[in-house]
Amino acid sequence: MSDQPQFKKAFPYKKDVLALPTKDLETSCLWYCEHFGMTEVERFDQPVATVILERDGTKLGLAVNGGDPEQDGAAILVSNIRALKDEFNGNGLDIGELRIDEQDGQKFKVFFVVAADGLCFYFHEPINKES
């Protein structure tokens, strides 16, 4: 198992993790590459301007689709959340303290990031019962 933090899977808050709304595709794309360590892997103009970003095989899409970024986002399952928090802090983000959430009897270490375009991201990692 790698000690490097990894994105494992993304889940949308609303409809589609590959069509998260943004108003400025270029600015948002640069921000996610710089702060989240993502890479642009695809871009298209139809039916709306969209860019697909990827990290560790997990994809997020940003689209100029008329949606309100401040009302959307994604939950991202990660490994080594503490190292990811440190990485993000080093990339210029001010991340608050980790907290513990519980859902359906499972506990998670979590933190939130509100991106420059207003999208909210919930980064989470399951806590093993033996830890």
Phi, psi and omega per residue, in radians:
M1 nan 2.295 -3.109
S2 -1.342 2.521 3.048
D3 -1.463 -0.188 3.123
Q4 -1.233 2.379 3.093
P5 -1.165 2.499 -3.129
Q6 -2.392 2.557 2.932
F7 -1.414 2.258 -3.108
K8 -1.802 -0.727 -3.103
K9 -2.897 2.579 3.116
A10 -2.073 2.458 -3.129
F11 -2.201 2.259 -3.112
P12 -1.311 2.622 2.983
Y13 -1.298 -0.665 -3.110
K14 -1.949 -1.934 -2.950
K15 -1.545 -0.905 -2.882
D16 -2.573 2.098 3.132
V17 -1.206 -0.234 3.111
L18 -1.736 0.170 3.110
A19 -2.514 0.807 3.104
L20 -1.210 2.340 -3.029
P21 -1.262 2.473 3.011
T22 -2.565 2.729 3.127
K23 -1.698 -0.452 -3.102
D24 -2.297 1.687 -3.033
L25 -1.057 -0.785 -3.076
E26 -1.124 -0.842 -3.124
T27 -1.102 -0.768 -3.138
S28 -1.116 -0.765 -3.139
C29 -1.016 -0.824 3.115
L30 -1.066 -0.720 -3.118
W31 -1.081 -0.814 -3.114
Y32 -1.170 -0.626 3.094
C33 -1.157 -0.752 -3.119
E34 -1.253 -0.791 -2.993
H35 -1.643 -0.559 -3.136
F36 -1.789 -0.053 3.134
G37 1.200 0.520 -3.125
M38 -1.576 2.866 3.124
T39 -2.226 2.400 3.070
E40 -1.257 2.246 -3.134
V41 -2.084 -0.267 -3.132
E42 -2.804 2.613 3.118
R43 -2.602 2.397 3.061
F44 -2.613 2.817 -3.073
D45 -1.849 -0.285 -3.080
Q46 -2.071 2.415 0.030
P47 -1.327 -0.345 3.026
V48 -2.428 2.782 3.098
A49 -1.050 2.164 -3.062
T50 -2.492 2.501 2.996
V51 -2.221 2.402 3.083
I52 -1.851 2.220 3.120
L53 -1.976 2.682 -3.084
E54 -2.471 2.546 2.953
R55 -2.570 2.223 3.094
D56 0.957 0.578 3.133
G57 1.464 -0.085 3.104
T58 -1.658 2.260 -3.067
K59 -1.930 2.487 2.967
L60 -2.210 2.492 3.084
G61 -2.072 2.430 3.065
L62 -1.985 2.316 -3.062
A63 -2.418 2.424 3.025
V64 -1.513 1.418 -2.990
N65 -2.025 0.170 3.122
G66 1.490 -0.081 3.111
G67 -1.303 2.854 3.135
D68 -1.668 1.924 -3.124
P69 -1.022 -0.523 -3.112
E70 -1.267 -0.098 3.115
Q71 -1.997 0.332 -3.067
D72 -2.575 3.116 -3.138
G73 2.772 -2.750 -3.107
A74 -2.686 2.690 2.973
A75 -1.737 2.259 -3.099
I76 -2.088 2.031 3.067
L77 -1.330 2.278 -3.064
V78 -2.326 2.919 2.943
S79 -1.981 2.604 3.138
N80 0.937 1.083 -3.062
I81 -1.088 -0.565 3.121
R82 -1.131 -0.763 3.107
A83 -1.164 -0.616 3.095
L84 -1.138 -0.747 3.086
K85 -1.028 -0.792 3.104
D86 -1.086 -0.729 3.104
E87 -1.053 -0.831 -3.134
F88 -1.101 -0.710 3.073
N89 -1.044 -0.720 3.106
G90 -1.169 -0.401 3.108
N91 -1.569 0.194 3.052
G92 1.675 0.090 3.088
L93 -1.598 2.534 3.073
D94 -1.781 1.691 -3.087
I95 -1.658 2.285 3.064
G96 -1.213 -3.050 -3.126
E97 -1.205 2.650 3.001
L98 -1.150 2.592 3.028
R99 -2.298 2.973 3.118
I100 -1.913 2.209 3.010
D101 -1.981 2.721 3.066
E102 -2.270 2.348 3.099
Q103 -2.463 2.196 3.120
D104 0.913 0.706 3.101
G105 1.407 -0.071 3.120
Q106 -1.773 2.329 3.099
K107 -1.707 2.543 -3.118
F108 -2.329 2.474 2.882
K109 -1.467 2.349 -3.041
V110 -2.489 2.743 2.864
F111 -2.648 2.801 -3.120
F112 -1.990 2.624 2.977
V113 -2.350 2.228 2.960
V114 -1.739 2.026 -3.090
A115 -1.251 2.899 -3.113
A116 -1.043 -0.495 3.138
D117 -1.506 -0.023 3.091
G118 1.770 -0.225 3.100
L119 -1.139 2.483 -3.139
C120 -1.871 2.323 -3.140
F121 -2.105 2.322 -3.134
Y122 -1.919 1.795 3.116
F123 -1.575 2.288 -3.062
H124 -2.528 2.612 3.100
E125 -2.445 2.262 3.114
P126 -1.103 2.515 3.029
I127 -1.661 2.138 3.099
N128 -1.150 2.497 -3.096
K129 -1.041 -0.519 -3.106
E130 -1.502 -0.093 -3.138
S131 -1.689 nan nan
